[in-house]
Amino acid sequence: MEMEGTWVGSFAGAVVLAVFLYLPGFLVLGASRLSKPIAAACSPLLSIAFYEIFAIVLAKLGIPCSWWLLFTAALLAAVVGLLCVRAFFREEAARAGKAAMRGAPADWLSLGLYLGCGILITGVFFIKNLDGPSSFAQLYDNVFHLAVLQSFVETGQWSTLTVDNYGALTGAGPLNSSSGFYPAGWHLLGALLIDCLNLTVPQAINVVNGVLVAIVFPASMYALLDTIFPKVRSVVRFGALAVMAFAPFPWKFLIWGPLFPNLASMAVMPSAIAVFLLLTRRGIGRRGRLALIGIFVIGCFSATATQPNAIFTMGVFLAPYCVGRVCQYAQERGVGGAKVFMAGAGFALLVLLLWTTAFVLPPLQDVIWYPRSAACSKIQAVANVAFLSLSSFSTQLVFAAAVAGGVFLLLFKKQKSWMIGSYVLMAAIYCFSISSEGFLQHFLAGFWYSDPPRVAANMVLCVVPLAAVFLAWLASKLQLLAERAHSALGARVIAIGVVGVIFAVGAFAPGFRLIGIGDISSAFTEITDITRAQYSLANGVLDEEECDFVEKAMNLVGKDEVIVNAPHDGSVFAASTKGLNAFYRSINGYRPDSEKSESVLVRNKLNEIATNEDVRRAVRELGLKYVLQLDHGEADARSPHIFTYDASHWRGINAITDNTPGFELVLSEGDMRLYKIIDE
């Protein structure tokens, strides 16, 4: 059955990816003392780590990766892990900690609700709006993501330590060196799918993102809420509706940037936090705690392998919890009064010291000090938080009201108050990221490039549980009112239904116009409109006509011939989505310290090949025979190019015309040209 570029292939890919993500990890965690639903939800933490570790090992050994090799290795590691876990918990000493480690009884229904909401809402607001299974967003960050994934496919090198975007051209391309460390866990998942089912690169990306948003993230959030509220089923289950309703995450990351690696890290991060919360519980036993520490460390590795800033997000979310736990521990040891406060303050200072240490680490300086201008006033930033008008989306009033209600309930009941601390910390970091400049902005938000959308996305960890708390409380109050007219069961169904419908309509309803008043905007209408626009060739730098021209050019010259291109005209996307053997596969990085001198000559003076011996020598050295132009005659126009385009960097390629000596016209359509280089 045809898989490449078809919806059948995409749905088959989703099933296969789910197996890749959940089977190896569940073999290990299912044998632990974790409840089976929690073990299932946390399984990607181990599976991703297995794949990444084996990819690194194979790269060191010089062995190309393949899906069956990695999957088999992961399964073997999982079987070994399963045997070790069973042996580890065999002794009676571990049995005392069994109940505490499990937390609440197994609740497959709640996990099913999260998955059901995730799949349904992802289908409506993402999959349905794609312009075909192989559509892709022609955005700045996707130049790199697409190229890296294509490089993985070409080379079989999937290690996060040796990532490059030139594939088979590595060593023969324009740069002296194009490989190095990059958190490529997300790219590895795409490579597994392509190698297994022969999907297209964009198709695999859509499958990976669809599974992360529809399955991995909701399941991960289930693990978090089930761990925070182990005895309150209603809160956990209302979280299933709230988890997909926050516009800044996961939706913003699909249509802006796009921030796919960050999407992957944040999808698995909640389950890692859940594991940490479990390991700090009382009564789980020494062996249970050691096992959870091991799972948490592996989970941190998986999150780091996709995007390291996940570690700092976890730190912010957990810091208030840890301070409270230290105070509680001190009280349990008979410490009272000011000493309890001093214990908590001491731990808070330790967290601040660790944060400061990370802040001055040399490898992070380019990220931390990324220049970012203030986008609004501090009052506006606070208003954005209060009304959830974040990441340039319209206000989410119903969601914001539920979050505010959750805050007041926790304050009033004096329960889980550390969650309010996490919310306040996240909100403060967001406010400084968007409304200030200078040291504080970078100190607080620098680990996320001081980027408001990335920081706003972190708030999903706080707002979903808070909203769930309020929705569960509201349903309980409505149930009391309804019991006067109905049976207890009927009243419960009515109360849950009313609260669920009100929240769902308020969160997901499309925008509309009130005649004579104006437009009523909706965050999810904006998500729908932007997704349709971003994932359409009609709105991209590389359009459908150019794709057809590229395919004709490849048929004429063969797929192995290296073709000189000016990447900003869309050919950089043709390289990663159509298999064009383009010489330039990046839109930046052409600096004196990294670019070959021959490449500099090609970019600046290729049009002089008939009269310039240095250019001829450079072309021979690089083995170049053809030139592609997708925007012929529009060298100085910015609109047909990616927004970072600078015509002066590509004048040697763009200056070539049908009459330029040293070039023979091979193919011509509209403003598109393919030339053969005549080196005589």
N, C-alpha and C positions, 0 to 999 in steps of 0.2 A: 504494500500500500504506500502511495506517495506521501511522504512526510514533509519534504522541503517546501516551505512557503504556503502550507495549507493549514486550515483550522483543525483538521483531523490530527495533523502532526503536532500542532500546538497543544491540543488537549491530551494527546498521548505523552507529550513532553512534560506536562504538568503532573501526570500520574507517575511517570518515571522519576521526575525530580523529587516528588514526595517520598518515594521509596529510597532514593539516594540520601535524603535528609533525615529520615526518621528510622529506617531499619537498623543501621549499625548502632546508632546511639541508644535505641530502645532495647536492643539485646543486652546492653550493659546496665542501663538504668532500670529496666524492668525487673532485673534480679536484685535490685537494691531495696532498701526499706521505704523508698518513696512510694506514694500511692501511684497506681498505674496511670491515671490521667496526667498527674504532674510529671511522671517519668516520660510519658509520651510528648508532652509539651516541651520538655527540656532536651529532648533527644538531639535536635540540630546542634546544640552546643558541642556535643561529642563528635557527631558525624563530620562537621566542618573541620574540626581540629584534626581528625584522622586524615581527611583528604589533603589538608594543607601540609601536614607533617610528611606524609608520603610523597607529595609533590616535591617538597624540598629535598628529600633524600634521593629521589630519582634524578633530580637535576644535578645533584652533587656526583652521582654515579654516571652521569651522561646518558641515562636511559630515557627515551621519550615517554611521556605520559599517555595513557589511554583510559577510557572510561572503565573497561573491564579490569585493567591492572589496579587502578585506584580503588574501585569498588570491592574487588576481591581482597585487596590488602586491608581495607577498612573492615570488611566482614571478619577476616581472620583476627584482626586486632580486637574486634568486638567480642568474638568468641573467647579469646584469651581473657579479656576484661570480665566477661560474664563468669568464667570459672574462678577468677580471682575474687570477684565480689561475693560469690557464694561461699568461698572458703573464708573470706574475711569476716562474714557475718555468721559463720557456723557456730561459734562458741557461745555459750550461755551469757557471757559478759555483755554481748551486744544486744541481747533480747530485751533488756530493760529499756533500751532507748528506742525500740521499734515504734511504739505508738506516737511518741513525740515527733519522731522523724517523719512519720506519715502525715501528721497534721490531721486535717479533716478526713472523713471517710471518702472512699473513691466516688467521684461525682462525674461520671461520663456524660450525664445530661448537660451539665454546665459547659463542659468542653465542647459538646456538640452544638450548643447554642452559639458559642463564640465562632466556631467554624462555619455554621450556617449563615450567620450575619456577615462574616468576612467574605465568604464566597459570593453571596447574593449582592452585597454592596459593591464589591470589586467588579463583579460582572456588569453592574449597571453603570458605574461611574468611571471605569477604566477600560475593560475589555470591549464593551459595546461601542466605545467612542474611538477605537483604533481604526485607522484607515487600512485595514487588512492585517493579517497575522505577522507580516514582515515590515510593517510601518515602523518608523523610528523618529525620534525627536532630533532635529538638526540644531542642537544647542551646543554651547561652547565646550562644556565638560564632556559631551558625548563624542567629540572628536577623539579624545584620548581613550575613552572606554571602548568604543567600537574598534579602534585600532589595536588596542591591547588584546581584546578578545580574538580578533582576526590573527594577530601574531601568535597567540596560544595555539590556534588551530593549525597554523602553518609550521610551527616549530616543534610542538609537543612538549615545550618547556613551560610548565604551569606554576613554577615556584614563585612565591611572593618576594623572594630575595633577588631574582634576576628578571624583573619585568621590563619589557621594552615594547615599543609600538611600531617596530619596523619588520617584524617577522623574519621571513627568509632573506630579507635585504640586510639584516644585521651584519655589520662588518663591511658591506658593500654599499651602504647607504650614504647619506650626506653628512652624518655625524661621526665623530671619532668613537664615541661610545653612547649607546642609547638605552642601556640596561642598568638596573639598580633596584633598590628596595621600593616596593609600593604595596600597600595592603590590598592584595588582589583576590581575597576570598570570594568576593562576588563574581569576579571574572572566571574563577575556577569552576563555579557552578555552571556558568554558561558553556564553558569548554566541555564539561562532562556531557551536557545535553547534545551539543553539536556532534561530538565524537560518537555518541551512542545512536542518535536518530537521524544524523545528517540534516539537521535544521539549518536554516540560514542564520547568520549572525544576529540580525535584528529580531528575527523570530525567537531565537533562544533568549535574547534579552527580555522580550515581552513575557515569555514563559517564566523566567526566573523572577521577574518583578511581580508578576501576577501571583505566583505561589507565595512569595514573601509577604505580600500585602493581604492575600485572601486566607492564608493558612498559618504561616509561621508567626506573623505578628499577633493575630488574635489568640492563637494558642499560647504564645509566650505571655501575653497580658492576662490570660486566664490563670496561668501559673502564679503570676504576681498577685492578682486579687484573691485567689484562693488561699495563698499563703498569708496575706495581710488580714483577711477576714475568714479564718477557717471555720468559724461557727455561725456565720451569717450568710446563708445560701442566697437570700434575696439580694444582697449587695453584690455578690459575685455574679449572679445571673443578670442583673440590670447592667453590669459592666459590659456584657456582650453587645448591648445596643450602643453604649457610649463609646466603645473602643474604636469604632470606625467613623465617628462623627466629628472628629477634631481635624479641621482643614489643614493646619500646618504639618501634620504628620498622620498618615504616610503620604497624603496626596500632593503636597507641595514638592516633595522630593522627586516625584514622577514627571513633573512639568516645569521644573525650574532647575537650572544647572546643566544637566540633571545630576542629582546627588545619589546615584545608585549604590555605591559602596556604603555610604552613610545609611541608606535605606536598609541594607542588609544588617549592619551592625546594630541599628536600633530595633530591628525586628527580633533579634535573638536576645538583646540586652535585658528585657524584663524578666526572662526566665533565669538569667544569671543572678539578677537581684533577688529573685525568689529563693534560689539556692542559698544565697548569703543569709537571708532572713531565717531560713530553716536551720542553718548551722549555728546560729546564735541563740536558738531556743534552749530552754532548760529541759533536762531529762532525756536528751537523745543519746547519751552514752558516749564514751570516748571513741569507740570505733565508728559510730554513726557520724560523729563530728569530723573525724579524720576523712571519712569517705566524702562528706559534703565539701570539705575544704578542697579535696582533689577535684571534685566536679566543678567547683567554683573557679579554681585556677585554670582548668581546661576551658571553661566558659569564657574567662577573660582572654585567653589566647585566641579563641574563635572570634570574639568581638574585635580584638586588636588586628586580626588578620583581615578583617573587612574594613574597619576604620578605627584607628586608635583613640579618637576623641570620645568613643563610647566609655572608656575607662573614667574619664573626667565627669561625664554625665552620671555614671553610677556613683561616683564619689559625692557629687552634689546631692543626689537624691538620698543617699544613705547616711550622710554626715549627721543630720539631726537625729536619725534613729540610733546611731552609734553613741551619740552624746547621751541620749535618754537611757540607753541600755547600760552605759557605764554608771550613770547615777543610780539606776535601779539595782545594779550589782553591788554598789557601795552600800545602799540601804539594806540589802539582804545580808550583808556582812556586819550589820550592826552600826554602821557609820551613820551619823545624823547631822542635822543642822548645816552649818556652813561648810563642813567637810564634803558633804554631798555635792554642793555647788562647786567647790574647788575641784572635785574629781571631774565633773562635767566640763568645767572651764579648762582644766588641764588637757583633757582629750580634744576639746575644740582647738586649743592652741597647737596641739600636735598635728591636727588636720591642716591648720593654716600653715604650719611649717612644711609639711609635705607638699602642699599646693605651691608654696613659694619656691621650694626646691625644684619642682617641675617647671616652674615659670622661668627659671634661669638656665635650664638645661640647653646647651648649644644646639642640639638637633631640632629643637622646637621653635627656635627664634624666628624663622621665616614665617611660620604659621602664626605665632603669637603676635608679632608686630606687623601683620598684614594691614596696610593702611585702609582705614574705613572712616568715612565722614559721618557726622551725626545726621540722621534723617528726619528727626522731629524733636519737639520740646519734651522735657521730662514729664510735664503734665499729660501731654498726648500719649507718651509711652505708658503711663499708669492707666490712662483710659483704655488703651489698646488691650492691656492685661485684663482690666475689669470687665470689658465687654467682648473679649476674645476676638477683637478685630486685628488679628495677627497675620504676618506674612503677606500683607497686601490683599487679604481676603476681606469680604464684607463681615460685619459684626455677626457673631453667632449668639444672639441674645438668649435663646432658650437654653443652650448649653451653658452660657455664662451664668444664668440664674441658677442652674442646677449646681454648678461649681460653688457659687457663693453660698447656696443653701447647705452644701456639704461642709464648708468651712465653719459655718455657724453651728451646725449640729455637733461637729467634733469638739468645738470650743465649749458648747453647752454641756455635752456629756462627759467632757474631759477624757475622751478615749482617742487613741491613735493621734495624739496631738503632734507627734513628730512629723506627721504628714503635712500639717499646716506649715511647719518649719521648712520642709522640702519645697513646698509650693512658694513660700515667700522668697526663699533663696533663688529658685529658678526665675521667678518674676523679677527679682532685683537684677540678676545678671542680664536678663532680656532688656530691662529698662536702660541699663548702662550701655549695652551694646548698640542700641538704636538712637539714644539721645545724647550721648557724650562722646568726647574725643580725649585722647591723652592716656595717661598711665592707668587710671582706674578701668577704663574701657578694656584695655588690653590685659590687665591683671585678672579681671573677672571673666571676660568673654574671649580672651585671646586663643584659648585652646580650640575654639570653633571659628577661627579666623575673624573674631569679633563680628560675626555675621548674624544679623537678627533672625533670618529664617531658620538657620541651624539651631540657634538658641531657643527660638520659639518652639521648635519641634520637640525639644527636650521636655517641655511642659506637659506632653502627653502622659508622662509617667505619673504626674500629679493630678491633672484635671479629670482623667477618666475615673480613678477611684473616688475622688470627691463627688463627682456627678452621680456615680453609682450609689453612694451613701445617701444622697438626698432623694434620688428616685425611689430607692427602697423604703425610705421613711415616708415619703408621700404616698406610696402605694399602701403602706400599713395604715395610715390615717384614713384613706379613702375606703379601705376594707372595713374599718370600724363603722363608718357611716353606712356602707352598703349592707352590713349585716342586719340592720334594722328591717330591711325589706327582703333580704334573700338569705339562703343558707350560708354557712361559713365558706363552703367551697365555691358557691356561686359568687359570693361577695369578693372572694380572693381573685377569681378569674376576672371579674369586672374591674376591680381596682388595678390589677396588673395591666389589663388591656387598655384602660383609659390612660394611665401614666405612660405606657409604652407608645401608644399612638400619638399622644401630645408631644412627647419628646422626639419621636421619629419624624413627625410632620414639621416640627419646629427646626430640627437639625438638617433634614435632607430635602425638604420641599423646594421646588424651583422658584426662582424669582418671578415677579409678575408686575403689571402696571395697573395702578389705580387711576382711572380716567379723571382728569382734572386735578389730580394730586401729584402724581409722579411715579417713579419706579420704586418697587420694593425689591432690593437686591438679595441675593442668596449666595452664600459661599460655594455651595455645591453646583449651582448653575454656572458659576465662574470656573469651577473645576472642570465641568463638562465642556464648556466652550473652549477653554485653553487646551484641554487634552485633544479635542478634535482639530484645533488649529496646529498644535505642535507636532502631532503625529500624522501629518498629511504632506505628501510631496508637493502639493499645490502651493504650499506656503513656505517651502524651504529654499535654501540656496541651491541645492541640487534638485531639479524638477524632473518630471517624468520624461520629457523630451531629451534631457541631458542623459538620463539613465539609458534610454534607448540608443543614443549616440555612442555612449561608452561601450555598450555591448557590441555594437557594430564595429567599433574600433578594435576591440579585443578579438573579435572573430577574424578581422583582417590581418592583424599582426601576431596573433597568438597570445596566450595568457602568460607566457614566460618572459616576453620582452619587457624590459624596464622602460617606462614612459615618463618623460620629464613633464612636470605639471606645476601650475601655480595653485597651491592647495586651497586657498581661500575661495576659489570659484566653485567649490563644491566637489572637486575631484578628490579631496581628502576623504569625503564620505563615500565616494564611489570605490575607493581603495578597500574600505572595510566592509561595504555592503554588497558590492558587485564583483569583488575579486580583482579589480584593476591593479596591475603591478606598478603602482605609482612610485616615483622616486622620492617625492616629498609627502610624508604621511603625518606630518605635524604642522600646526600653524604657528608654533613658536619654538624657541630653543636654538635658533640659529645665531649663535654668539661666537666671537673669535676663539674663545677657549674651548669650544665644543664642536665647531663645524670644520669640516675638511676644507682646505684651501681650494680644492677643485670645485667643491659645491658652491663656494662664494663666487667663483668665476662663472659658473653656470647660471646662478640666480641673477647676476648683474650684467653679464656680457655674452650670453649664449647667442644673441642675435648677431654678434660680430664674428661668428665662427669662420666665415669665408676669408677674413682678413687677419684674424688674431690667432697666432700659433699656440699661445698659452691656452686659449679656449679649446682648440682642437685637441691639444694634449690632455686636457682635463676630461673632455668627453670620452676619449679613448680609455683613459684610466678608469673611468666610472662605467664604461660599457653602455653608454646611452645611444639609442638609435631613433627614438621617436619623441615628438612633443605634442602634448594635448592642451588645447585651449577650449574652455567651456563658455567663456565670456569674451570672445574675440572682439576687439575694438572698444571694449569698455574697461580698459585698464585703470582709468582714473575715476570710475564710478564706484561709489561705496555700496549702493543698494544690491547689486547681484552677488556681493561677497560677504563672508563672515565678518562680523563687526570689528575684529581686530586687524583688518586688512590695511596694509601700508604699501601702496603701489611702488614706492621707491625700492622696496626689498625684492621685487620680482620683475624689474624692468627688462632684464635680459631675456625673459620668457615671453612677457606680454608684448614686447616690441616686435616680435616676429609677425610678418604679414605674408600674404601669398606671393609677394614679390621680393622677399628678403633672400639674398644670395646664400646658398648653403642649405636651403630647405626645399623639399618637394611636397606639394599638397597631395595628401592621400585621400582625405575624406572631408567633406564640407557640407554643413547644414545650418542655415541661419547664421547665428553668431558662434557656431562651434566648428573647431578645426582640429584635424590630425595631420601633422607634418612628419616627414621622414628626414632625418639629419643626413646631409650629403657631406661626408668627410673625405675630401680628395686632397 
